[in-house]
Amino acid sequence: MKMPEEVDYEEVPHLQEILVFLPINPADAEDVTDYIRDITNLVAVNYKYSQYQFAYFGVHLLYMTYIYCTAWKISQIEPERYRDAIVFARAYNGRNRDLKIEDAESIFAYSLMPEKRHCKAI
């Protein structure tokens, strides 16, 4: 399968609407913008070639990026309430020493927590 030179995001239903909700801050220490662009390409290419299960997985990654960005914003806007909310945040088994969610400096720190715990923590 040959990769297209340019990916047309307009071919993917609702992708533009989803991207509107993703915060893109060029000042991010980690290159979130490139990550979002790469995942968006993954979605568009797989959708174009009818690999919908992989396109869906990419949409899921975009959704989790939104969740991570929202959690990080809350930590910046309301630090005291955030600390109270994350009391029960737990990492994947064996990753507890890696999880310092109260001091998250990147949206990707939240990827150390199981997805089902994000709503409980926030």
Secondary structure, DSSP 8 states (H G I E B T S, - for coil): ----SS--GGGSTTHHHHHHTS---TT-SS-HHHHHHHHHHHHHHHHHTT-HHHHHHHHHHHHHHHHHHHHHHHHHH-HHHHHHHTTT---STT-GGG--GGG--SGGGGGGS-HHHHHHH-
